[in-house]
Amino acid sequence: MTNILRLFRSRLALRAAASIVAIVGVLGIAFLLSAVHLRAESEKKIQQTRLEGLISTVERTAQIACFLEDHQLADEVTQGLLSNRIVREARLIRGDGSALADHVNANEHSSGTPITRAINSPFEPGRQVCRLMLVPDQDWIDSMVNNATRFLSVALVLQLSGIGLSVILVVFYFVTRPISDISQKLHALEAETGQKLPPPGGHHKDEIGTLVHSVNAMIDRLVSSLSEERRQRLAREIEERRYRTLFDNVEAGIFELDDQGQLLSANPAFCRLFLEGRALDLDAPLIAFTTLASEGGPTLQELTTRRARRDGTREWEMAVGEGDRRRWVNVMVSRLEEGRLQGVAHDITERRRAAEAAEKLAVTDPLTGLGNRLGFERRLGVIDRYQRLHPEYQHALMMLDFDHFKQVNDVYGHHAGDEVLKQIAGMLRAISRQHDYPARLGGDEFVLLLDHRTPRDDLAGMAQRLIDSINQPLILSSGQQVRLGVSIGIAVLGSDTREVQALVQLADQAMYRAKREGRNTWRFHDRNITFDI
């Protein structure tokens, strides 16, 4: 049974034949039942008409027999009616109900519905003299009906069978066989070579031919697509080899991240920059990119938030490593596809160092190595912003002016004056702490910008130590000794003023006050003392 069902599902001709047989069978049964019913009714009417005709034939004779009360003639009439097989019983009944003649066939057939007709006088048409009653032979009538319907049934069955067989043959010849031929040829067809499918004979211009033309058009498109696919695959392979060559040999680090900021791939240059030359082990636990930076790198949120992934290229400058092995890397990260990020890293250590050197050179006094006026002004800007954020902290400024320095240049020359300035710079470095900022503003004008964690008493001690150091004889390269004095003015940001520019003026005023009050000493700004310089 399973094989029959499988065959039925796989064979169009079998399904079509079964469908046609089923349709013809259903329609045939409906038509046959209708035809048999109509034929039976028609045959019954024919027999009824025949009985009526028999009565009409003997009606005149029956009138005479009834009028004359002639038993012999009445018997002849009824026996003559019985000679017809359709009649089982014939009677002539007087008006009082007695039988003038009564004859019945000897067979045991069943009786049908009796037919009665009034027999009138032959001389007085309006006066009834007797009744003629015929009882039909129902079995014979049924046999006649059956014979008629049997013939009709056979004829209809033969006709429907012929129609069904003809339809099956037509469908097989014009539909299923061509489709089967097309299917077999398609199996053997080498479409990738451009081989075409020939249309079945006699079907060049009908739907089967159109189907074959459509298949051939599809083959053309397939061949074209395969050629284009081969071309694109070859081009992609070339591009992949080219990309792999660049990926492995380019100096820039190239890497990919997942949506959690973890490394998926990295080229050798990236491994040299971030992994100390170790190759990325894809079998080991994934490395979070944010853990590779020692300073300035992106946070996990900056890399992985949905908004950040939708943005364009993002860029960071980050430090990798510590101490002498510290490198600066410029990293650009962009979205590659959903759930993947692509980044490029460039080593900018030399550029960064060059920029830092240039920056340092721009804010450094070339003679003493201390900060210059530009560096001092920038440091004042930093302190100004810091003090606005933390007004409770106080920064101090020492303004230094050396007594009798002009005499050194006049007596020993400018070369000796430069040596003295260098030695003074060394003293300032020696007394300065990590966050203090000594600077030479020009000539013999020096300043010392002190960290906010310096109490007022410590400021006085530092100023006195600086004076004591400078008061010591300074030995020049020529062996000569030079003695100097220094006047120091001190102002405190936060207590004396909250403006950095005013801080410079107040320290300068305090320095001039120290000079006026004997030189070689230090003075704090005193808000109760005002004078013009």
C-alpha positions in Angstrom: 0.0 0.0 0.0 2.9 2.3 0.9 4.5 1.7 -2.5 1.2 2.5 -4.3 0.8 5.8 -2.4 4.4 6.7 -3.2 3.9 5.9 -6.8 0.6 7.8 -6.8 2.4 10.9 -5.4 5.3 10.7 -7.8 3.3 10.0 -11.1 1.4 12.9 -12.6 -0.2 10.6 -15.2 -1.5 8.3 -12.5 -2.9 11.2 -10.5 -4.4 12.7 -13.6 -6.0 9.4 -14.6 -7.3 8.7 -11.2 -8.8 12.2 -11.0 -10.4 11.8 -14.4 -11.8 8.4 -13.4 -13.1 9.8 -10.2 -14.7 12.8 -11.9 -16.2 10.7 -14.7 -17.4 8.1 -12.1 -19.2 10.7 -10.0 -20.7 12.5 -13.0 -21.6 9.1 -14.6 -23.4 7.9 -11.5 -25.3 11.2 -11.2 -26.2 11.2 -14.9 -27.1 7.4 -14.8 -29.4 7.8 -11.8 -31.1 10.8 -13.4 -31.4 9.0 -16.8 -32.7 5.8 -15.2 -35.3 7.7 -13.2 -36.4 9.6 -16.3 -36.4 6.5 -18.5 -38.5 4.6 -15.9 -41.1 7.3 -15.6 -41.2 7.6 -19.4 -41.7 3.8 -19.8 -44.5 3.8 -17.2 -46.2 6.6 -19.2 -45.9 4.5 -22.3 -47.5 1.5 -20.8 -50.2 3.7 -19.3 -50.9 5.1 -22.7 -50.9 1.6 -24.1 -53.6 0.5 -21.7 -55.7 3.5 -22.5 -55.4 2.6 -26.2 -56.5 -1.0 -25.5 -59.6 0.3 -23.8 -60.4 2.7 -26.6 -60.0 -0.2 -29.1 -62.7 -2.4 -27.5 -64.9 0.4 -26.1 -67.5 0.2 -29.0 -67.8 -3.6 -28.7 -68.1 -3.3 -24.9 -71.0 -0.8 -25.3 -72.9 -3.3 -27.5 -72.2 -6.2 -25.2 -73.3 -4.2 -22.1 -76.4 -2.8 -23.8 -77.5 -6.2 -25.0 -76.4 -8.0 -21.8 -74.6 -10.4 -24.2 -72.4 -12.6 -22.1 -70.6 -14.2 -25.0 -69.7 -10.9 -26.6 -68.6 -9.6 -23.2 -66.4 -12.7 -22.7 -64.8 -12.2 -26.1 -64.0 -8.5 -25.3 -62.4 -9.4 -21.9 -60.5 -12.4 -23.3 -59.3 -10.2 -26.2 -57.9 -7.7 -23.7 -56.2 -10.5 -21.8 -54.3 -11.5 -24.9 -52.1 -8.5 -24.3 -49.4 -9.3 -21.8 -49.7 -6.0 -20.2 -53.2 -6.9 -18.9 -53.5 -9.3 -16.0 -57.3 -8.9 -15.4 -60.3 -7.5 -17.5 -63.8 -7.0 -16.2 -67.1 -5.6 -17.4 -69.2 -4.6 -14.4 -73.0 -3.8 -14.6 -74.4 -0.7 -12.9 -75.5 -2.8 -9.9 -71.9 -4.0 -9.4 -72.3 -7.6 -10.7 -69.8 -8.8 -13.3 -71.0 -9.2 -16.9 -67.6 -10.7 -17.8 -64.5 -11.4 -15.6 -61.3 -13.0 -16.8 -57.9 -13.2 -15.1 -54.5 -14.5 -16.4 -53.3 -17.6 -14.7 -49.8 -16.3 -13.9 -48.9 -15.2 -10.4 -47.6 -11.8 -11.3 -48.5 -8.9 -9.1 -51.2 -6.5 -10.0 -50.8 -2.8 -10.8 -53.2 0.1 -10.3 -56.6 -0.7 -11.9 -57.8 1.5 -14.8 -61.6 2.0 -15.0 -63.6 3.5 -17.8 -67.4 4.1 -17.9 -69.2 2.4 -20.8 -72.2 4.3 -22.1 -75.2 3.2 -24.2 -74.5 3.2 -27.9 -77.8 4.9 -28.5 -77.9 7.2 -25.5 -74.4 8.6 -25.0 -75.2 10.1 -21.7 -76.4 6.9 -20.0 -73.9 4.6 -18.4 -74.6 0.9 -18.9 -71.5 -0.6 -17.3 -67.9 -0.1 -16.4 -64.7 -1.6 -18.0 -61.9 -2.2 -15.5 -58.4 -3.3 -16.5 -55.8 -4.4 -14.0 -52.3 -4.2 -15.5 -49.6 -6.8 -15.0 -47.1 -4.9 -12.8 -44.3 -7.4 -13.1 -44.4 -7.3 -16.9 -44.4 -3.5 -16.8 -41.5 -3.5 -14.4 -39.6 -5.9 -16.6 -40.2 -3.6 -19.6 -39.0 -0.6 -17.5 -35.9 -2.6 -16.4 -35.0 -3.6 -19.9 -35.3 0.0 -21.1 -33.2 1.4 -18.2 -30.7 -1.4 -18.5 -30.0 -0.6 -22.1 -29.8 3.1 -21.2 -27.4 2.3 -18.4 -25.1 0.2 -20.5 -25.1 2.9 -23.2 -24.3 5.7 -20.7 -21.5 3.6 -19.0 -19.9 2.8 -22.4 -20.2 6.5 -23.4 -18.7 7.8 -20.1 -16.0 5.2 -20.2 -15.1 6.1 -23.7 -15.0 9.8 -22.8 -12.9 9.1 -19.7 -10.5 6.9 -21.6 -10.2 9.5 -24.3 -9.5 12.3 -21.8 -6.9 10.2 -20.1 -5.2 9.4 -23.4 -5.3 13.1 -24.4 -3.9 14.2 -21.1 -1.2 11.5 -21.3 -0.3 12.3 -24.8 -0.4 16.1 -24.7 0.5 16.8 -21.1 2.1 14.1 -19.0 4.2 12.5 -21.6 5.8 15.8 -22.8 6.4 16.8 -19.2 7.9 13.4 -18.4 10.2 13.7 -21.5 11.2 17.2 -20.4 11.9 15.9 -16.9 14.2 13.1 -18.2 16.0 15.5 -20.5 16.5 18.0 -17.6 18.1 15.3 -15.5 20.6 14.6 -18.3 21.1 18.3 -19.1 24.4 20.0 -18.3 23.0 23.4 -17.7 26.3 25.0 -16.6 27.7 24.4 -20.1 24.9 26.3 -21.7 23.2 23.2 -23.1 19.6 23.9 -24.1 16.4 21.8 -23.7 14.7 20.9 -27.0 10.9 21.3 -27.0 8.9 18.0 -27.6 7.6 17.4 -31.0 4.3 19.2 -31.9 4.6 21.5 -28.8 6.8 24.3 -30.2 4.1 27.0 -29.9 1.8 25.8 -27.1 2.1 26.0 -23.3 4.6 23.1 -23.2 6.8 24.9 -25.7 6.5 28.1 -23.7 7.6 26.1 -20.6 10.7 24.8 -22.5 11.5 28.3 -23.7 11.2 29.6 -20.1 13.5 26.8 -18.9 16.0 27.7 -21.6 15.8 31.3 -20.6 16.4 30.3 -17.0 19.4 28.2 -18.2 20.8 31.3 -19.9 20.4 33.4 -16.7 21.9 30.5 -14.7 25.0 30.3 -17.0 25.3 34.1 -16.9 25.0 34.1 -13.1 27.5 31.2 -12.7 30.0 33.1 -15.0 29.5 36.3 -12.9 29.8 34.3 -9.7 33.0 32.7 -10.9 34.3 36.1 -11.9 33.4 37.6 -8.5 34.8 34.6 -6.6 38.1 35.0 -8.5 38.1 38.7 -7.8 37.3 38.1 -4.2 40.1 35.5 -3.8 42.5 38.0 -5.3 41.3 40.7 -3.0 41.5 38.4 0.0 45.1 37.5 -0.9 45.8 41.2 -1.3 44.1 42.0 2.0 45.9 39.1 3.7 49.2 40.4 2.4 48.5 43.9 3.6 47.0 42.6 6.9 50.1 40.6 7.7 52.7 43.1 6.5 51.3 46.6 7.0 52.9 48.7 9.8 49.5 49.7 11.1 47.7 47.5 13.6 44.4 46.1 12.3 42.0 44.3 14.6 38.3 43.3 15.0 36.2 43.4 18.2 32.9 41.8 19.1 30.0 43.8 20.6 31.5 43.2 24.0 34.8 44.9 23.1 36.8 41.6 22.9 39.5 40.9 20.3 38.4 38.6 17.5 41.4 39.0 15.2 44.6 41.0 15.0 47.4 41.3 12.6 51.1 41.0 13.5 51.6 44.8 13.8 48.8 45.0 16.4 50.4 42.1 18.3 53.7 44.0 18.3 52.1 47.2 19.6 49.8 45.7 22.2 50.8 42.1 23.0 54.6 42.5 23.0 54.9 40.5 19.8 52.8 37.5 21.0 50.4 36.2 18.4 46.7 36.3 19.3 45.6 32.9 20.5 42.0 32.5 19.3 41.6 29.3 21.4 42.4 31.1 24.7 39.8 33.3 26.5 39.1 36.4 24.6 41.1 39.6 25.5 39.1 42.8 26.3 40.6 45.6 24.3 40.1 48.1 27.2 42.6 46.1 29.3 45.4 46.8 26.8 45.7 50.5 27.5 47.6 51.9 30.5 46.3 55.5 29.8 43.9 57.3 27.6 42.0 54.2 26.2 38.3 53.9 25.6 36.0 52.6 28.2 33.8 49.5 27.7 30.7 51.7 27.5 32.3 53.9 24.8 33.0 50.9 22.7 29.9 48.8 23.2 26.9 51.0 23.7 24.3 50.9 20.9 24.7 54.6 20.2 28.4 54.3 20.1 28.2 51.5 17.6 25.9 53.6 15.3 28.3 56.5 15.4 31.0 57.0 12.8 34.7 56.5 13.3 35.8 57.2 16.8 39.4 58.0 17.8 41.6 57.8 20.9 45.3 58.3 21.7 46.2 55.8 24.3 49.4 54.7 26.1 50.5 51.0 26.1 53.1 49.7 28.6 55.0 51.4 31.4 58.3 53.0 31.9 60.9 52.8 29.1 58.6 50.4 27.2 55.7 52.9 27.2 54.4 53.6 23.7 51.7 55.9 22.4 49.1 54.6 19.9 46.5 56.3 17.9 43.4 54.1 17.6 40.4 54.5 15.3 37.4 52.2 15.7 34.4 52.0 13.3 31.4 49.7 12.9 32.1 46.8 10.5 28.7 45.1 10.8 26.1 44.3 13.4 28.0 43.0 16.4 31.5 43.6 15.0 33.8 46.6 15.2 37.0 47.2 13.2 39.9 49.2 14.3 43.2 50.6 13.1 46.1 51.4 15.4 49.2 53.6 14.5 52.3 54.0 16.6 52.6 57.7 17.3 55.3 57.4 20.0 57.9 59.3 18.0 55.4 62.0 16.9 54.2 62.3 20.5 57.7 62.6 21.8 58.6 65.2 19.1 55.5 67.1 20.0 56.3 66.9 23.7 59.9 68.0 23.0 58.6 70.9 20.9 56.1 71.8 23.6 58.8 71.6 26.2 61.2 73.7 24.1 58.5 76.3 23.6 58.0 76.7 27.4 61.6 76.2 28.5 64.3 78.8 28.9 67.2 77.7 26.7 69.9 79.1 29.0 68.8 77.7 32.4 66.4 74.9 31.4 63.7 76.3 33.7 60.3 77.4 32.4 60.1 80.5 30.4 57.5 83.3 30.4 55.1 81.3 28.1 55.4 78.2 30.3 54.8 80.3 33.4 51.7 81.9 31.9 50.4 78.4 30.9 51.0 77.1 34.4 49.2 80.1 35.8 46.2 79.2 33.6 46.2 75.7 35.0 46.3 77.0 38.5 43.5 79.4 37.8 41.2 76.6 36.7 42.3 74.4 39.6 41.7 77.2 42.1 38.2 77.8 40.7 37.3 74.2 41.2 39.0 74.1 44.7 38.8 77.6 46.2 39.9 76.2 49.6 43.4 75.5 48.2 46.1 78.2 48.2 49.0 78.6 45.8 52.0 80.8 46.5 54.2 82.8 44.1 57.7 83.9 44.8 59.1 86.8 42.7 62.9 87.0 42.7 65.1 89.9 41.8 68.9 89.6 42.2 70.8 92.5 43.8 73.9 93.8 41.9 73.5 91.3 39.0 74.2 94.0 36.5 77.7 94.5 38.0 78.5 90.9 37.2 77.9 91.4 33.5 79.7 94.7 33.6 82.8 93.4 35.4 83.1 89.8 34.3 81.1 89.9 31.0 77.9 88.4 29.8 79.4 84.9 29.7 80.0 85.1 33.4 76.5 86.4 33.9 75.1 83.4 32.0 77.1 81.1 34.4 75.6 82.8 37.4 72.1 82.4 36.0 72.6 78.7 35.4 73.9 78.3 39.0 70.8 80.2 40.3 68.6 77.9 38.2 70.3 74.9 39.9 69.5 76.4 43.4 65.9 76.9 42.4 65.6 73.3 41.2 67.2 72.1 44.5 64.7 73.9 46.6 61.7 73.1 44.4 59.5 70.1 45.1 57.8 67.8 42.5 54.8 70.1 41.8 56.6 73.4 42.2 57.4 75.4 39.0 60.5 77.5 38.8 60.8 79.8 35.7 63.0 82.6 34.3 60.9 85.4 32.9 63.9 87.3 31.4 67.2 88.8 32.4 67.7 88.1 36.1 63.9 87.9 36.8 63.0 84.5 38.3 59.8 83.2 39.8 58.9 80.1 41.8 55.2 79.0 41.7 54.6 76.8 44.7 52.2 73.9 45.2 49.0 74.5 47.1 50.1 72.3 50.0 52.7 74.8 51.3 51.9 76.4 54.7 52.8 80.1 55.2 55.6 79.2 57.7 57.2 76.8 55.2 57.1 79.6 52.5 59.1 81.8 54.8 61.6 79.0 55.5 62.0 78.3 51.8 62.6 81.9 51.0 65.2 82.2 53.7 67.0 79.0 52.6 67.0 80.4 49.0 68.5 83.7 50.2 71.2 81.8 52.2 72.1 79.7 49.2 72.4 82.6 46.9 74.4 84.6 49.5 77.1 81.9 49.3 80.0 82.8 46.9 79.4 81.6 43.4 82.5 80.1 41.7 82.8 80.8 38.0 84.6 78.5 35.5 87.4 81.0 35.5 87.9 80.5 39.3 86.6 83.9 40.2 84.1 84.3 43.0 80.9 86.3 42.7 78.6 87.4 45.5 74.9 88.2 45.0 71.9 89.1 47.0 68.3 88.4 46.2 65.0 90.2 47.1 62.0 88.0 47.2 58.3 89.0 47.2 55.6 86.4 48.1 51.9 86.5 47.4 49.3 83.7 48.0 46.4 82.9 45.7 43.3 82.4 47.7 44.2 84.6 50.6 45.8 87.7 49.1 43.8 87.5 45.8 41.7 85.1 43.7 42.9 86.4 40.4 46.2 85.0 39.0 47.1 88.2 37.1 46.7 90.1 40.4 48.8 87.4 42.1 51.8 88.4 39.9 51.3 92.1 40.6 51.1 91.5 44.3 54.2 89.3 44.4 56.0 92.0 42.4 55.0 94.7 44.8 56.1 92.5 47.7 59.5 92.0 46.0 60.0 95.8 45.5 59.1 96.3 49.1 61.8 93.8 50.1 64.3 95.8 48.0 63.2 99.1 49.6 63.5 97.7 53.0 67.1 96.7 52.7 67.5 94.2 49.9 68.6 90.6 50.3 65.4 89.7 52.2 61.9 88.5 51.6 58.5 90.0 52.2 54.9 88.7 52.1 52.3 90.8 50.4 50.7 93.1 53.0 47.3 94.4 52.0 47.6 97.3 54.5 50.6 98.7 52.6 50.1 100.2 49.2 52.5 102.3 47.1 53.4 103.0 43.6 56.4 101.2 42.1 
